[in-house]
Amino acid sequence: MIAIPPAASIYVAIQPVDFRNGISGLGKVCRNQFKKDPMDGAIFVFCNKGKKSIKLLVYDGEAFWLLTRRLSRGRLKWWPSTSEIAVKELQMLIMNGNPKGAEFTDDWKKIIR
């Protein structure tokens, strides 16, 4: 399990990308599409044309991580319509869920004394 910090910036490529791209190719998408440096610590999320796979590109300060999740059957049930999403939505996306029907607790809970 990969821990995603609650304050992480997450950027999603709305349009599918060519999954023959590796770290360099997806880094170029980050710079051109998002106008962001892929080494700034944000999480960049991509899907392929068939919506059967997602890739995450993350720089941890020392090296890049390129994570791929490919569904064995079916397609992604949901894909964001905006380029920025919350950590909860990314977690649902990775699990092939749909956050539109899910109920979440608040990110911050008030401490009762």
C-alpha positions as CSV (number, residue, x, y, z in Angstrom):
1,M,0.0,0.0,0.0
2,I,1.3,3.4,-0.9
3,A,0.6,6.2,1.6
4,I,-0.7,9.4,0.0
5,P,-0.1,12.4,2.2
6,P,-3.4,14.3,2.8
7,A,-1.9,17.6,1.5
8,A,-0.6,16.0,-1.7
9,S,-1.3,17.9,-4.9
10,I,-2.9,15.6,-7.4
11,Y,-3.2,16.3,-11.1
12,V,-5.2,14.2,-13.5
13,A,-4.8,14.1,-17.3
14,I,-8.4,14.3,-18.4
15,Q,-7.7,13.0,-21.9
16,P,-6.1,9.5,-22.3
17,V,-2.3,9.3,-22.9
18,D,-0.2,6.9,-24.9
19,F,0.9,4.3,-22.4
20,R,4.0,3.6,-24.4
21,N,5.3,6.7,-22.7
22,G,7.6,6.1,-19.8
23,I,8.8,8.5,-17.1
24,S,10.3,11.0,-19.6
25,G,7.3,11.0,-21.9
26,L,4.8,11.4,-19.0
27,G,7.1,14.1,-17.5
28,K,6.7,16.0,-20.8
29,V,2.9,15.7,-20.5
30,C,3.2,17.2,-17.0
31,R,5.2,20.1,-18.2
32,N,3.1,20.8,-21.4
33,Q,-0.4,20.0,-20.1
34,F,-0.3,21.0,-16.5
35,K,2.5,23.5,-16.7
36,K,4.1,21.8,-13.7
37,D,7.5,20.4,-13.0
38,P,7.2,16.6,-12.5
39,M,9.9,16.9,-9.8
40,D,7.8,19.1,-7.6
41,G,6.4,16.2,-5.5
42,A,2.9,16.2,-6.9
43,I,1.1,13.1,-8.0
44,F,0.3,12.9,-11.7
45,V,-2.4,10.5,-12.8
46,F,-3.0,9.2,-16.4
47,C,-5.3,6.7,-18.1
48,N,-5.0,4.9,-21.4
49,K,-7.5,5.2,-24.2
50,G,-9.4,2.0,-23.3
51,K,-9.7,3.1,-19.7
52,K,-8.4,-0.3,-18.5
53,S,-5.2,1.1,-16.9
54,I,-4.0,4.0,-14.9
55,K,-0.4,5.3,-14.3
56,L,0.8,7.5,-11.5
57,L,4.0,9.5,-11.8
58,V,5.5,10.7,-8.5
59,Y,8.9,12.1,-7.7
60,D,9.9,11.4,-4.0
61,G,12.9,13.8,-3.9
62,E,15.4,11.2,-4.9
63,A,13.8,9.2,-7.8
64,F,10.7,8.9,-9.9
65,W,8.0,6.3,-9.2
66,L,6.0,5.1,-12.1
67,L,3.1,3.0,-10.9
68,T,0.7,1.1,-13.2
69,R,-2.6,-0.5,-12.4
70,R,-4.3,-2.6,-15.1
71,L,-7.7,-4.0,-14.6
72,S,-8.0,-7.7,-15.4
73,R,-11.5,-7.2,-16.7
74,G,-13.8,-4.3,-17.3
75,R,-13.0,-0.6,-17.5
76,L,-12.6,2.1,-15.0
77,K,-16.0,3.0,-13.5
78,W,-15.2,6.7,-13.1
79,W,-12.7,9.2,-14.5
80,P,-12.5,12.8,-13.2
81,S,-13.7,15.6,-15.3
82,T,-11.4,18.2,-13.8
83,S,-7.6,18.1,-13.6
84,E,-7.3,18.5,-9.8
85,I,-8.8,15.9,-7.4
86,A,-8.7,15.2,-3.7
87,V,-6.8,12.4,-2.1
88,K,-10.1,10.6,-1.3
89,E,-11.0,10.6,-5.0
90,L,-7.6,9.3,-6.0
91,Q,-8.0,6.4,-3.6
92,M,-11.4,5.6,-5.0
93,L,-10.0,5.8,-8.5
94,I,-7.2,3.4,-7.7
95,M,-9.7,1.0,-6.2
96,N,-11.9,1.4,-9.4
97,G,-14.7,3.0,-7.3
98,N,-16.9,5.9,-8.1
99,P,-16.6,8.8,-5.5
100,K,-19.9,10.3,-6.8
101,G,-21.9,7.8,-4.8
102,A,-19.5,7.3,-1.9
103,E,-19.8,9.0,1.4
104,F,-16.6,10.3,3.1
105,T,-15.9,11.7,6.5
106,D,-14.4,15.1,6.7
107,D,-10.6,15.5,6.2
108,W,-10.3,17.2,9.5
109,K,-12.4,16.2,12.5
110,K,-13.1,18.6,15.4
111,I,-11.5,17.5,18.7
112,I,-14.2,17.5,21.4
113,R,-12.8,18.2,24.9
